């Protein structure tokens, strides 16, 4: 059964340091738009990849961008340098990116991220301002549409604080 | 017009239902995640039903005469 919420909880237990970015970060900020995947920003070291393999091994993780849907448990081989991971699992899709358009690398993304309590876990999420900036940098129609709602959320938050 | 009013107006013009947004903002983080999961499940089911609806009917095998 697909459940991005459960997938995120499982990933939070992996021990990999990550920041939730993309549409799912929007959901956490209150967006009403439905996203089909969880996007994370992380550093993909040999150790973090191994942790992800252990974390996801029961969910049949496979590289969704490869024609044969190669198993993430076997590919890439140890020592390969990874820029991004695009995975499909039994609980849903997760993309792990090392850089975010409009923002930069993991260190930059993490520095401005906010920490939230979710399902008894501490999870870092891209700040609303950074999410808007990242989506504007992507510039696709669907991202620019999402920006309009995110700006409304930011405006409502300002009104509430005032 | 303030930047707040402008942001709200642009969201409405883009088709966002502000009452739905208010409901979402009133939810806890866990509730937002659960509600999103339920919505995604529905979207997935509808897409699957749509694919079946528009799938080409299989041509029955020709009968031997």
Backbone of each chain as ProteinMPNN parsed JSONL, in Angstrom:
{"seq_chain_A": "XXXXXXXXXXXXXXXXXXXXXXXXXXXXXXXXXXXXXXXXXXXXXXXXXXXXXXXXXXXXXXXXXXXXXXXXXXXXXXXXXXXXXXXXXXXXXXXXXXXXXXXXXXXXXXXXXXXXXXXXXXXXXXXXXXXXXXXXXXXXXXXXXXXXXXXXXXXXXXXXXX", "coords_chain_A": {"N_chain_A": [[0.839, -1.203, 0.0], [0.474, 2.232, -0.789], [2.036, 4.852, 0.967], [3.128, 7.825, 1.719], [3.598, 9.087, 4.071], [4.219, 7.035, 5.908], [6.484, 6.108, 4.644], [8.177, 8.301, 4.902], [8.489, 8.34, 7.688], [9.853, 5.964, 8.047], [12.217, 6.527, 6.683], [13.144, 8.546, 8.282], [13.975, 7.12, 10.434], [16.253, 5.987, 9.559], [18.687, 7.073, 10.108], [19.983, 8.685, 8.404], [20.957, 11.923, 7.612], [18.772, 14.335, 6.588], [16.841, 16.712, 4.623], [13.487, 17.512, 4.16], [12.189, 18.332, 1.07], [10.672, 19.992, -1.805], [7.372, 19.081, -3.083], [6.276, 17.656, -0.914], [7.291, 18.956, 1.276], [5.854, 21.229, 0.954], [3.292, 20.235, 1.542], [3.584, 19.776, 4.283], [3.822, 22.375, 5.102], [1.273, 23.156, 4.716], [0.115, 23.151, 2.216], [-2.419, 22.42, -0.223], [-2.057, 20.883, -2.389], [-1.571, 17.812, -4.134], [1.083, 15.565, -3.996], [3.155, 13.182, -5.649], [5.408, 12.041, -4.679], [8.115, 11.779, -2.263], [10.474, 14.177, -1.758], [13.835, 14.487, -0.949], [16.665, 16.198, 0.437], [20.005, 15.41, 0.7], [23.292, 14.265, 1.721], [24.99, 12.105, -0.314], [26.794, 9.806, 0.687], [28.975, 6.897, 0.886], [28.326, 5.691, 3.263], [25.789, 6.791, 3.926], [24.28, 5.846, 1.801], [24.396, 3.132, 2.272], [23.008, 3.022, 4.684], [20.501, 3.816, 3.762], [19.919, 1.672, 2.126], [19.66, -0.396, 3.96], [17.52, 0.569, 5.417], [15.441, 0.634, 3.509], [15.221, -1.915, 2.528], [13.174, -3.86, 2.829], [11.18, -2.896, 1.288], [11.416, -3.25, -1.41], [13.167, -1.462, -3.018], [13.712, 0.287, -6.029], [15.443, 1.589, -8.914], [13.76, 4.045, -10.387], [14.134, 5.433, -12.745], [15.506, 3.85, -14.461], [15.38, 1.598, -17.227], [15.066, -1.119, -16.722], [14.318, -1.091, -14.155], [16.252, -1.362, -12.013], [17.422, -2.939, -9.037], [17.823, -1.1, -6.069], [19.169, -2.202, -4.058], [21.233, -3.607, -5.135], [22.418, -2.004, -7.023], [23.806, 1.275, -7.334], [27.085, -0.203, -7.526], [29.259, -0.603, -4.682], [31.095, 2.281, -3.753], [30.589, 3.81, -5.965], [30.04, 7.047, -7.265], [27.411, 9.168, -6.413], [24.936, 11.376, -7.612], [22.217, 11.973, -7.525], [19.306, 10.16, -6.331], [16.687, 8.281, -7.6], [14.052, 6.74, -6.566], [11.718, 4.021, -6.45], [9.418, 2.588, -4.316], [7.688, 0.044, -2.37], [6.014, 1.499, -0.792], [5.849, 3.941, -1.966], [7.199, 6.712, -3.893], [10.512, 7.971, -3.679], [12.726, 10.61, -3.957], [16.087, 11.447, -3.821], [18.099, 14.112, -3.466], [21.152, 15.838, -4.062], [21.629, 18.462, -4.423], [19.755, 21.521, -4.514], [17.826, 23.274, -6.751], [18.212, 26.741, -7.154], [18.875, 27.086, -4.527], [21.115, 25.526, -3.45], [23.711, 23.388, -2.133], [23.499, 20.57, 0.218], [24.396, 21.529, 2.739], [23.776, 24.245, 2.649], [20.986, 24.106, 2.305], [20.184, 22.754, 4.632], [20.973, 24.545, 6.576], [19.062, 26.585, 6.65], [16.811, 25.229, 7.158], [13.823, 24.095, 8.87], [13.143, 22.511, 11.999], [10.9, 19.979, 12.708], [8.402, 18.323, 14.759], [7.31, 15.217, 14.062], [5.23, 12.528, 14.033], [6.453, 11.574, 16.384], [9.113, 11.964, 15.814], [12.072, 13.838, 15.027], [12.196, 15.939, 12.364], [13.687, 17.476, 9.583], [12.656, 20.215, 7.624], [12.381, 22.013, 4.607], [12.449, 25.547, 4.756], [9.628, 27.765, 4.433], [10.129, 30.05, 2.906], [12.469, 29.296, 1.528], [11.45, 27.158, 0.112], [9.685, 28.387, -1.635], [11.526, 29.895, -3.094], [13.038, 27.833, -4.27], [11.136, 26.555, -5.865], [10.47, 28.597, -7.588], [12.868, 28.838, -8.913], [12.96, 26.442, -10.311], [10.881, 26.831, -12.085], [8.907, 25.579, -13.635], [5.556, 25.188, -14.954], [3.829, 23.927, -13.111], [5.215, 24.27, -10.771], [5.278, 27.021, -10.477], [2.614, 27.515, -10.155], [2.209, 26.257, -7.718], [3.73, 27.968, -6.167], [2.107, 30.209, -5.963], [0.134, 29.382, -4.181], [1.756, 28.819, -1.978], [2.741, 31.335, -1.392], [0.416, 32.531, -0.547], [0.008, 31.07, 1.768], [2.21, 31.928, 3.231], [1.498, 34.606, 3.494], [-0.829, 34.406, 5.025], [0.254, 33.368, 7.322], [1.824, 35.504, 8.156], [-0.177, 37.364, 8.72], [-1.411, 36.097, 10.841], [0.567, 36.142, 12.745], [0.818, 38.833, 13.213]], "CA_chain_A": [[0.0, 0.0, 0.0], [1.249, 3.455, -0.863], [1.881, 5.81, 2.059], [4.331, 8.651, 1.799], [3.796, 9.376, 5.497], [4.954, 5.904, 6.504], [7.806, 6.084, 4.01], [8.977, 9.36, 5.531], [8.831, 7.891, 9.05], [10.889, 4.925, 7.924], [13.46, 7.198, 6.292], [13.617, 9.303, 9.453], [14.607, 6.16, 11.348], [17.431, 5.392, 8.901], [19.918, 7.675, 10.606], [20.528, 9.57, 7.369], [20.611, 13.331, 7.828], [18.152, 14.857, 5.369], [15.842, 17.784, 4.711], [12.353, 17.297, 3.251], [12.063, 19.461, 0.138], [9.668, 19.716, -2.828], [5.929, 19.136, -2.816], [5.91, 17.147, 0.407], [7.575, 20.057, 2.208], [4.672, 22.083, 0.802], [2.195, 19.611, 2.306], [3.837, 20.023, 5.704], [3.554, 23.802, 5.348], [-0.169, 23.375, 4.624], [-0.375, 23.16, 0.834], [-3.503, 21.478, -0.523], [-1.708, 20.152, -3.616], [-1.168, 16.417, -3.91], [2.335, 15.206, -4.651], [3.25, 11.718, -5.787], [6.658, 11.519, -4.133], [8.807, 12.511, -1.206], [11.793, 14.635, -2.202], [14.725, 14.789, 0.171], [18.013, 16.657, 0.11], [20.947, 14.748, 1.618], [24.608, 13.995, 1.144], [24.999, 10.672, -0.648], [28.092, 9.157, 0.928], [28.863, 5.431, 0.91], [27.66, 5.33, 4.516], [24.36, 7.118, 3.883], [23.65, 4.931, 0.839], [24.258, 1.847, 2.965], [21.909, 3.183, 5.643], [19.251, 3.831, 2.986], [19.664, 0.294, 1.667], [19.167, -1.171, 5.112], [16.2, 1.13, 5.763], [14.416, 0.386, 2.475], [15.377, -3.259, 1.924], [11.918, -4.63, 2.814], [10.202, -2.201, 0.433], [11.8, -3.48, -2.805], [13.535, -0.196, -3.67], [14.29, 0.144, -7.362], [15.729, 2.856, -9.601], [12.611, 4.199, -11.28], [14.524, 6.041, -14.026], [16.176, 2.863, -15.316], [14.363, 0.851, -17.978], [14.819, -2.433, -16.119], [14.002, -0.876, -12.731], [17.295, -2.066, -11.263], [17.253, -2.874, -7.584], [18.729, -0.201, -5.342], [19.946, -3.022, -3.127], [22.404, -4.117, -5.862], [22.986, -0.953, -7.89], [25.105, 1.056, -7.94], [28.016, -0.973, -6.707], [29.921, 0.196, -3.639], [32.155, 3.183, -4.199], [30.137, 4.665, -7.068], [29.655, 8.385, -6.835], [26.007, 9.41, -6.752], [24.486, 12.769, -7.562], [20.832, 11.897, -7.067], [18.681, 8.837, -6.362], [15.258, 8.337, -7.919], [13.637, 5.39, -6.19], [10.326, 3.608, -6.326], [9.346, 1.542, -3.288], [6.319, -0.462, -2.185], [5.23, 2.52, -0.083], [5.807, 5.176, -2.732], [8.41, 7.176, -4.57], [11.359, 8.915, -2.945], [13.865, 11.14, -4.708], [17.078, 12.022, -2.908], [18.885, 15.047, -4.271], [22.264, 16.411, -3.302], [21.558, 19.926, -4.591], [18.406, 22.017, -4.799], [17.852, 24.429, -7.66], [17.896, 28.032, -6.541], [19.364, 27.163, -3.146], [22.494, 25.055, -3.362], [23.947, 22.021, -1.649], [22.843, 20.15, 1.458], [24.769, 22.406, 3.863], [22.976, 25.474, 2.504], [19.574, 23.766, 2.505], [20.001, 22.383, 6.037], [21.194, 25.716, 7.424], [17.835, 27.393, 6.757], [15.649, 24.34, 7.335], [13.199, 24.118, 10.196], [12.983, 21.174, 12.562], [9.526, 19.781, 13.187], [8.083, 17.048, 15.4], [6.326, 14.515, 13.234], [5.128, 11.112, 14.425], [7.462, 11.34, 17.429], [10.469, 12.051, 15.269], [12.511, 15.183, 14.632], [12.422, 15.919, 10.913], [13.984, 18.813, 9.042], [11.858, 20.569, 6.436], [12.758, 23.271, 3.968], [11.629, 26.68, 5.202], [8.648, 28.201, 3.423], [10.798, 31.013, 2.018], [13.361, 28.529, 0.653], [10.629, 26.333, -0.781], [9.211, 29.303, -2.678], [12.697, 30.219, -3.922], [13.412, 26.635, -5.048], [10.111, 26.302, -6.888], [10.612, 29.651, -8.598], [14.07, 28.527, -9.702], [12.61, 25.36, -11.238], [10.196, 27.598, -13.124], [7.903, 24.854, -14.424], [4.209, 25.726, -14.698], [3.25, 23.367, -11.887], [5.92, 24.854, -9.625], [4.86, 28.42, -10.345], [1.26, 27.463, -9.605], [2.379, 25.944, -6.29], [4.266, 29.176, -5.518], [0.986, 31.114, -5.649], [-0.485, 28.922, -2.93], [2.737, 28.961, -0.894], [2.775, 32.763, -1.029], [-0.811, 32.785, 0.227], [0.255, 30.488, 3.089], [3.132, 32.853, 3.909], [0.73, 35.815, 3.823], [-1.728, 34.072, 6.148], [1.104, 33.206, 8.499], [2.19, 36.866, 8.589], [-1.38, 37.969, 9.305], [-1.656, 35.43, 12.121], [1.595, 36.585, 13.69], [0.676, 40.284, 13.472]], "C_chain_A": [[0.874, 1.253, 0.0], [0.984, 4.348, 0.346], [3.171, 6.597, 2.201], [4.637, 9.01, 3.249], [4.613, 8.283, 6.177], [6.366, 5.825, 5.942], [8.727, 7.124, 4.658], [9.4, 8.967, 6.955], [9.96, 6.87, 9.002], [12.238, 5.564, 7.584], [14.046, 7.992, 7.464], [14.336, 8.391, 10.442], [15.912, 5.581, 10.783], [18.742, 5.921, 9.475], [20.591, 8.563, 9.576], [20.034, 10.988, 7.648], [20.017, 13.884, 6.528], [17.198, 16.005, 5.678], [14.735, 17.444, 3.716], [12.21, 18.545, 2.381], [10.881, 19.167, -0.805], [8.229, 19.763, -2.337], [5.544, 18.647, -1.433], [6.247, 18.161, 1.5], [6.39, 21.028, 2.158], [3.495, 21.553, 1.599], [2.366, 19.912, 3.79], [3.601, 21.492, 6.065], [2.064, 24.135, 5.198], [-0.726, 23.404, 3.22], [-1.459, 22.107, 0.631], [-3.19, 20.637, -1.759], [-1.206, 18.751, -3.283], [0.133, 16.15, -4.677], [2.469, 13.688, -4.658], [4.539, 11.158, -5.216], [7.142, 12.347, -2.952], [10.169, 12.894, -1.778], [12.609, 15.005, -0.979], [16.018, 15.37, -0.373], [18.934, 16.04, 1.152], [22.303, 14.654, 0.939], [24.667, 12.494, 0.902], [26.417, 10.112, -0.526], [27.878, 7.641, 0.886], [28.092, 5.0, 2.158], [26.154, 5.617, 4.456], [23.625, 6.203, 2.894], [23.426, 3.573, 1.499], [23.1, 1.921, 3.969], [20.558, 3.16, 4.925], [18.898, 2.425, 2.511], [19.082, -0.549, 2.796], [17.731, -0.73, 5.441], [15.106, 0.674, 4.785], [14.362, -1.063, 1.986], [14.081, -4.068, 1.869], [10.881, -4.042, 1.842], [10.537, -2.313, -1.056], [12.174, -2.174, -3.521], [14.182, -0.425, -5.029], [14.469, 1.517, -8.002], [14.637, 3.081, -10.634], [12.973, 4.788, -12.632], [15.236, 5.043, -14.947], [15.119, 1.978, -15.979], [14.054, -0.496, -17.319], [14.489, -2.338, -14.635], [14.977, -1.661, -11.843], [17.094, -1.893, -9.768], [18.287, -1.938, -6.966], [19.608, -1.011, -4.379], [21.228, -3.538, -3.794], [23.115, -3.051, -6.691], [22.831, 0.404, -7.227], [26.018, 0.273, -6.997], [28.739, -0.033, -5.737], [31.018, 1.076, -4.244], [31.741, 4.091, -5.348], [29.707, 6.022, -6.521], [28.227, 8.667, -7.317], [25.666, 10.889, -6.623], [23.071, 12.815, -6.987], [20.357, 10.447, -7.082], [17.196, 9.023, -6.641], [14.706, 6.937, -7.698], [12.125, 5.227, -6.115], [10.337, 2.515, -5.253], [7.895, 1.079, -3.169], [5.428, 0.571, -1.491], [5.177, 3.855, -0.824], [7.18, 5.574, -3.244], [9.195, 8.135, -3.685], [12.528, 9.317, -3.846], [14.811, 11.781, -3.72], [18.072, 12.828, -3.732], [20.01, 15.633, -3.433], [22.315, 17.933, -3.422], [20.129, 20.323, -4.932], [18.528, 23.285, -5.638], [17.471, 25.7, -6.913], [18.424, 28.191, -5.135], [20.829, 26.746, -3.028], [22.593, 23.658, -2.793], [23.271, 21.761, -0.294], [23.139, 21.102, 2.626], [23.942, 23.692, 3.834], [21.499, 25.202, 2.825], [19.3, 23.505, 3.991], [20.095, 23.607, 6.954], [19.914, 26.521, 7.656], [16.599, 26.534, 7.019], [15.075, 24.48, 8.739], [13.03, 22.686, 10.691], [11.569, 21.052, 13.111], [9.423, 18.438, 13.918], [6.999, 16.398, 14.574], [6.355, 13.039, 13.586], [6.257, 10.734, 15.386], [8.9, 11.308, 16.901], [10.791, 13.513, 14.995], [12.853, 15.112, 13.142], [12.685, 17.348, 10.438], [13.22, 19.028, 7.737], [12.347, 21.912, 5.907], [11.859, 24.401, 4.471], [10.703, 27.112, 4.064], [9.3, 29.152, 2.413], [11.712, 30.281, 1.026], [12.58, 27.68, -0.344], [10.115, 27.181, -1.947], [10.35, 29.609, -3.654], [13.079, 29.038, -4.829], [12.417, 26.393, -6.169], [10.163, 27.371, -7.975], [11.812, 29.362, -9.499], [13.788, 27.405, -10.703], [11.815, 25.925, -12.416], [9.179, 26.853, -13.975], [6.514, 25.384, -14.056], [3.647, 25.224, -13.379], [3.931, 23.943, -10.648], [5.46, 26.294, -9.398], [3.433, 28.515, -9.808], [1.341, 27.202, -8.091], [2.874, 27.172, -5.525], [3.135, 30.121, -5.121], [0.305, 30.693, -4.347], [0.468, 29.108, -1.747], [2.849, 30.421, -0.443], [1.537, 33.134, -0.202], [-0.641, 32.231, 1.652], [1.173, 31.418, 3.896], [2.391, 34.104, 4.346], [-0.179, 35.561, 5.02], [-0.931, 33.913, 7.432], [1.515, 34.572, 9.061], [1.023, 37.53, 9.292], [-1.63, 37.404, 10.696], [-0.679, 35.928, 13.189], [1.404, 38.042, 14.108], [-0.339, 40.546, 14.588]], "O_chain_A": [[1.884, 1.321, 0.701], [-0.171, 4.575, 0.708], [4.168, 6.106, 2.729], [5.795, 9.213, 3.614], [5.56, 8.555, 6.915], [7.32, 5.519, 6.658], [9.898, 6.857, 4.925], [10.528, 9.232, 7.37], [10.892, 6.908, 9.805], [13.27, 5.182, 8.135], [15.262, 8.098, 7.62], [15.199, 8.839, 11.197], [16.588, 4.79, 11.442], [19.786, 5.282, 9.34], [21.651, 9.131, 9.84], [18.848, 11.214, 7.887], [20.682, 13.897, 5.493], [16.807, 16.231, 6.823], [15.013, 17.124, 2.56], [12.122, 19.664, 2.886], [10.169, 18.182, -0.605], [7.911, 20.389, -1.326], [4.596, 19.157, -0.835], [5.572, 18.221, 2.527], [5.978, 21.576, 3.18], [2.783, 22.315, 2.254], [1.404, 20.262, 4.472], [3.226, 21.81, 7.193], [1.637, 25.246, 5.509], [-1.917, 23.654, 3.035], [-1.421, 21.037, 1.238], [-3.979, 19.77, -2.133], [-0.513, 18.538, -2.289], [0.251, 16.477, -5.858], [1.955, 13.003, -3.774], [4.759, 9.947, -5.254], [6.655, 13.445, -2.684], [10.925, 12.033, -2.229], [12.151, 15.731, -0.096], [16.42, 15.077, -1.499], [18.673, 16.136, 2.351], [22.442, 14.927, -0.253], [24.421, 11.704, 1.814], [27.135, 9.97, -1.516], [26.743, 7.165, 0.853], [27.301, 4.057, 2.113], [25.343, 4.795, 4.88], [22.475, 5.831, 3.131], [22.386, 2.945, 1.304], [22.31, 0.983, 4.081], [19.596, 2.565, 5.41], [17.73, 2.037, 2.495], [18.136, -1.312, 2.601], [16.856, -1.555, 5.705], [13.987, 0.368, 5.194], [13.548, -1.397, 1.125], [13.901, -4.879, 0.959], [9.829, -4.64, 1.614], [10.005, -1.559, -1.871], [11.556, -1.824, -4.526], [15.095, -1.241, -5.158], [13.757, 2.47, -7.686], [14.591, 2.385, -11.648], [12.199, 4.661, -13.581], [15.534, 5.37, -16.096], [14.098, 1.651, -15.375], [12.914, -0.959, -17.355], [14.39, -3.35, -13.941], [14.575, -2.504, -11.04], [16.656, -0.843, -9.298], [19.47, -1.985, -7.303], [20.662, -0.545, -3.946], [22.196, -3.868, -3.108], [24.292, -3.198, -7.017], [21.799, 0.658, -6.607], [25.726, 0.124, -5.81], [28.812, 1.176, -5.958], [31.762, 0.653, -5.13], [32.455, 5.038, -5.676], [29.093, 6.12, -5.458], [27.889, 8.432, -8.477], [26.052, 11.557, -5.664], [22.775, 13.596, -6.083], [20.939, 9.605, -7.766], [16.531, 9.83, -5.992], [14.872, 6.055, -8.54], [11.379, 6.146, -5.773], [11.181, 1.619, -5.289], [6.994, 1.647, -3.787], [4.204, 0.504, -1.605], [4.532, 4.796, -0.361], [8.173, 4.872, -3.054], [8.621, 9.001, -3.026], [13.218, 8.471, -4.414], [14.392, 12.571, -2.874], [18.786, 12.292, -4.579], [19.842, 15.891, -2.241], [22.963, 18.606, -2.621], [19.39, 19.562, -5.557], [19.233, 24.229, -5.281], [16.517, 25.715, -6.135], [18.429, 29.297, -4.595], [21.671, 27.516, -2.566], [21.682, 22.844, -2.945], [22.574, 22.617, 0.25], [22.245, 21.437, 3.404], [23.469, 24.162, 4.868], [20.854, 25.978, 3.531], [18.303, 23.979, 4.537], [19.398, 23.699, 7.965], [19.711, 27.073, 8.737], [15.482, 27.045, 7.094], [15.753, 24.923, 9.667], [12.803, 21.767, 9.904], [11.103, 21.899, 13.873], [10.244, 17.543, 13.722], [5.911, 16.948, 14.402], [7.386, 12.38, 13.452], [6.922, 9.712, 15.218], [9.78, 10.686, 17.497], [9.895, 14.324, 14.761], [13.697, 14.319, 12.724], [12.002, 18.291, 10.836], [13.151, 18.15, 6.877], [12.679, 22.819, 6.67], [10.647, 24.225, 4.596], [10.971, 26.853, 2.891], [9.046, 29.062, 1.212], [11.732, 30.601, -0.162], [12.992, 27.505, -1.491], [10.114, 26.74, -3.096], [10.168, 29.587, -4.872], [13.401, 29.224, -6.002], [12.803, 26.065, -7.291], [9.927, 27.08, -9.148], [11.768, 29.615, -10.703], [14.317, 27.416, -11.815], [12.033, 25.56, -13.571], [8.64, 27.414, -14.929], [6.323, 25.956, -12.983], [3.061, 25.991, -12.615], [3.302, 24.089, -9.599], [5.277, 26.725, -8.259], [3.084, 29.461, -9.102], [0.644, 27.834, -7.297], [2.487, 27.392, -4.377], [3.194, 30.758, -4.069], [-0.054, 31.531, -3.52], [0.051, 29.502, -0.658], [3.029, 30.702, 0.742], [1.611, 33.946, 0.721], [-1.089, 32.846, 2.62], [0.946, 31.66, 5.081], [2.623, 34.614, 5.442], [-0.287, 36.396, 5.918], [-1.398, 34.285, 8.509], [1.551, 34.772, 10.275], [1.194, 38.179, 10.324], [-2.011, 38.13, 11.614], [-1.033, 36.109, 14.354], [1.78, 38.437, 15.212], [-0.586, 41.699, 14.94]]}, "seq_chain_B": "XXXXXXXXXXXXXXXXXXXXXXXXXXXXXXXXXXXXXXXXXXXXXXXXXXXXXXXXXXXXXXXXX", "coords_chain_B": {"N_chain_B": [[-2.477, 48.21, -2.457], [-1.698, 45.702, -0.103], [1.173, 43.475, 0.318], [0.331, 41.107, 1.363], [-2.433, 41.008, 0.769], [-2.168, 40.959, -1.988], [-0.884, 38.53, -2.473], [-2.842, 36.727, -1.601], [-4.92, 37.356, -3.373], [-3.782, 36.639, -5.816], [-3.504, 33.895, -5.485], [-6.166, 33.087, -5.323], [-7.044, 33.874, -7.856], [-5.58, 32.076, -9.324], [-6.952, 29.834, -8.894], [-7.074, 28.551, -6.475], [-8.79, 27.321, -3.656], [-9.566, 29.125, -1.009], [-10.87, 28.45, 1.329], [-10.426, 25.753, 1.601], [-7.724, 25.828, 1.954], [-7.579, 27.132, 4.393], [-8.662, 25.161, 6.017], [-6.705, 23.195, 5.781], [-4.514, 24.5, 6.929], [-5.33, 24.629, 9.515], [-4.986, 22.119, 10.457], [-3.06, 19.623, 12.282], [0.441, 18.768, 11.894], [0.717, 15.991, 11.546], [-1.888, 15.327, 10.85], [-2.073, 16.639, 8.41], [-0.301, 15.123, 6.871], [-1.553, 12.605, 6.946], [-3.974, 13.213, 5.713], [-3.056, 13.949, 3.222], [-1.965, 11.523, 2.335], [-4.304, 10.026, 2.088], [-5.579, 11.448, 0.069], [-3.776, 11.064, -2.021], [-4.01, 8.34, -2.364], [-6.602, 8.191, -3.322], [-6.33, 9.632, -5.736], [-4.576, 7.926, -7.078], [-6.17, 5.646, -7.32], [-8.229, 6.642, -8.925], [-6.841, 7.281, -11.258], [-6.068, 4.756, -12.045], [-8.549, 3.594, -12.515], [-9.342, 5.205, -14.635], [-7.482, 4.518, -16.582], [-8.264, 1.889, -17.071], [-10.792, 2.316, -18.055], [-10.315, 3.594, -20.464], [-8.841, 1.775, -21.807], [-7.994, -0.205, -24.635], [-10.422, -2.383, -25.936], [-9.943, -5.903, -25.863], [-9.378, -7.749, -28.826], [-11.501, -10.33, -29.65], [-10.485, -13.737, -30.075], [-10.372, -15.078, -33.378], [-13.011, -17.106, -34.567], [-12.932, -20.57, -35.353], [-13.986, -21.882, -38.428]], "CA_chain_B": [[-2.754, 46.849, -1.987], [-0.561, 45.153, 0.634], [1.723, 42.245, -0.266], [-0.52, 40.009, 1.853], [-3.651, 41.002, -0.065], [-1.784, 40.602, -3.367], [-0.612, 37.08, -2.49], [-4.132, 36.035, -1.486], [-5.671, 37.589, -4.612], [-3.169, 35.849, -6.895], [-3.827, 32.475, -5.248], [-7.58, 32.903, -5.696], [-7.114, 33.964, -9.328], [-4.98, 30.853, -9.882], [-7.924, 28.75, -8.725], [-7.02, 27.918, -5.151], [-9.946, 27.535, -2.788], [-8.981, 29.552, 0.266], [-11.504, 27.775, 2.465], [-9.702, 24.476, 1.734], [-6.399, 26.159, 2.506], [-7.795, 27.41, 5.827], [-8.854, 23.851, 6.674], [-5.39, 22.541, 5.819], [-3.641, 25.205, 7.878], [-5.822, 24.376, 10.88], [-4.646, 20.74, 10.832], [-1.721, 19.377, 12.814], [1.334, 18.229, 10.854], [0.368, 14.581, 11.331], [-3.166, 15.3, 10.116], [-1.796, 17.033, 7.012], [0.327, 13.975, 6.201], [-2.572, 11.55, 6.775], [-4.949, 13.672, 4.713], [-2.388, 13.881, 1.926], [-1.89, 10.099, 1.958], [-5.645, 9.611, 1.659], [-5.828, 12.099, -1.225], [-2.926, 10.397, -3.022], [-4.611, 7.02, -2.603], [-7.763, 8.424, -4.178], [-5.819, 10.012, -7.06], [-4.017, 6.712, -7.69], [-7.3, 4.774, -7.676], [-8.941, 7.264, -10.049], [-5.999, 7.124, -12.45], [-6.133, 3.348, -12.423], [-9.881, 3.393, -13.097], [-9.333, 5.911, -15.916], [-6.715, 3.699, -17.538], [-9.094, 0.732, -17.431], [-11.922, 2.815, -18.834], [-9.886, 3.963, -21.812], [-8.034, 0.708, -22.405], [-8.607, -0.762, -25.845], [-10.962, -3.727, -25.691], [-9.189, -6.947, -26.564], [-10.092, -8.367, -29.94], [-11.675, -11.753, -29.364], [-9.848, -14.589, -31.081], [-11.255, -15.474, -34.486], [-13.571, -18.462, -34.388], [-12.678, -21.493, -36.469], [-15.227, -22.205, -39.147]], "C_chain_B": [[-1.517, 46.283, -1.293], [-0.056, 43.878, -0.04], [0.904, 41.03, 0.168], [-1.765, 39.884, 0.982], [-3.336, 40.522, -1.484], [-1.561, 39.083, -3.469], [-1.917, 36.289, -2.447], [-4.906, 36.148, -2.805], [-5.115, 36.722, -5.747], [-3.462, 34.355, -6.731], [-5.263, 32.18, -5.67], [-7.723, 32.919, -7.221], [-6.551, 32.705, -9.992], [-5.877, 29.64, -9.673], [-7.882, 28.055, -7.382], [-8.25, 28.311, -4.328], [-9.414, 27.872, -1.398], [-9.607, 28.874, 1.475], [-10.818, 26.422, 2.691], [-8.32, 24.713, 2.343], [-6.501, 26.428, 4.01], [-7.925, 26.103, 6.606], [-7.503, 23.165, 6.839], [-4.488, 23.185, 6.865], [-4.067, 24.969, 9.328], [-5.452, 22.97, 11.368], [-3.282, 20.677, 11.499], [-0.863, 18.814, 11.676], [0.981, 16.78, 10.521], [-0.922, 14.472, 10.518], [-2.963, 15.687, 8.651], [-1.223, 15.856, 6.236], [-0.716, 12.89, 5.94], [-3.577, 11.944, 5.688], [-4.337, 13.606, 3.309], [-2.305, 12.438, 1.433], [-3.239, 9.609, 1.426], [-5.96, 10.194, 0.279], [-5.025, 11.419, -2.324], [-3.485, 9.017, -3.372], [-5.8, 7.156, -3.554], [-7.325, 8.755, -5.604], [-5.314, 8.771, -7.795], [-5.141, 5.784, -8.158], [-8.048, 5.335, -8.889], [-8.161, 7.117, -11.348], [-6.088, 5.693, -12.98], [-7.473, 3.045, -13.099], [-9.954, 4.032, -14.487], [-8.607, 5.114, -16.977], [-7.55, 2.513, -18.014], [-10.231, 1.143, -18.354], [-11.534, 3.06, -20.289], [-9.023, 2.908, -22.484], [-8.764, 0.143, -23.618], [-9.183, -2.134, -25.527], [-10.165, -4.765, -26.487], [-10.04, -7.526, -27.695], [-10.264, -9.849, -29.638], [-11.022, -12.6, -30.446], [-10.851, -15.033, -32.145], [-11.731, -16.912, -34.284], [-13.239, -19.322, -35.602], [-13.987, -21.818, -37.148], [-15.203, -23.633, -39.65]], "O_chain_B": [[-0.411, 46.37, -1.828], [-0.752, 43.276, -0.858], [0.798, 40.048, -0.567], [-2.106, 38.797, 0.517], [-4.11, 39.788, -2.098], [-1.995, 38.443, -4.427], [-2.079, 35.304, -3.167], [-5.472, 35.169, -3.292], [-5.869, 36.147, -6.532], [-3.646, 33.64, -7.716], [-5.541, 31.156, -6.294], [-8.427, 32.091, -7.799], [-6.984, 32.316, -11.077], [-5.611, 28.558, -10.198], [-8.587, 27.067, -7.174], [-8.678, 29.465, -4.315], [-8.881, 27.009, -0.7], [-8.969, 28.734, 2.518], [-10.647, 25.994, 3.833], [-7.821, 23.912, 3.134], [-5.643, 26.017, 4.792], [-7.379, 25.954, 7.699], [-7.195, 22.623, 7.9], [-3.783, 22.493, 7.599], [-3.261, 25.095, 10.249], [-5.589, 22.667, 12.553], [-2.447, 21.562, 11.31], [-1.382, 18.432, 10.628], [0.951, 16.394, 9.352], [-1.035, 13.639, 9.618], [-3.605, 15.13, 7.76], [-1.603, 15.612, 5.09], [-0.764, 12.32, 4.85], [-3.975, 11.125, 4.859], [-5.01, 13.256, 2.339], [-2.546, 12.163, 0.258], [-3.301, 8.874, 0.44], [-6.536, 9.516, -0.573], [-5.527, 11.216, -3.429], [-3.438, 8.587, -4.524], [-5.981, 6.35, -4.466], [-7.88, 8.225, -6.567], [-5.588, 8.586, -8.981], [-5.075, 5.21, -9.245], [-8.452, 4.582, -9.775], [-8.737, 6.861, -12.405], [-6.171, 5.457, -14.185], [-7.533, 2.343, -14.109], [-10.554, 3.47, -15.404], [-9.047, 5.037, -18.124], [-7.548, 2.172, -19.197], [-10.587, 0.433, -19.295], [-12.297, 2.781, -21.214], [-8.53, 3.112, -23.594], [-9.989, 0.029, -23.625], [-8.508, -2.962, -24.915], [-9.77, -4.528, -27.629], [-11.24, -7.759, -27.546], [-9.282, -10.55, -29.395], [-11.011, -12.212, -31.615], [-12.011, -15.321, -31.853], [-10.97, -17.797, -33.89], [-13.266, -18.848, -36.738], [-15.001, -22.008, -36.477], [-16.162, -24.083, -40.278]]}, "name": "protein", "num_of_chains": 2, "seq": "XXXXXXXXXXXXXXXXXXXXXXXXXXXXXXXXXXXXXXXXXXXXXXXXXXXXXXXXXXXXXXXXXXXXXXXXXXXXXXXXXXXXXXXXXXXXXXXXXXXXXXXXXXXXXXXXXXXXXXXXXXXXXXXXXXXXXXXXXXXXXXXXXXXXXXXXXXXXXXXXXXXXXXXXXXXXXXXXXXXXXXXXXXXXXXXXXXXXXXXXXXXXXXXXXXXXXXXXXXXXXXXXXXX"}
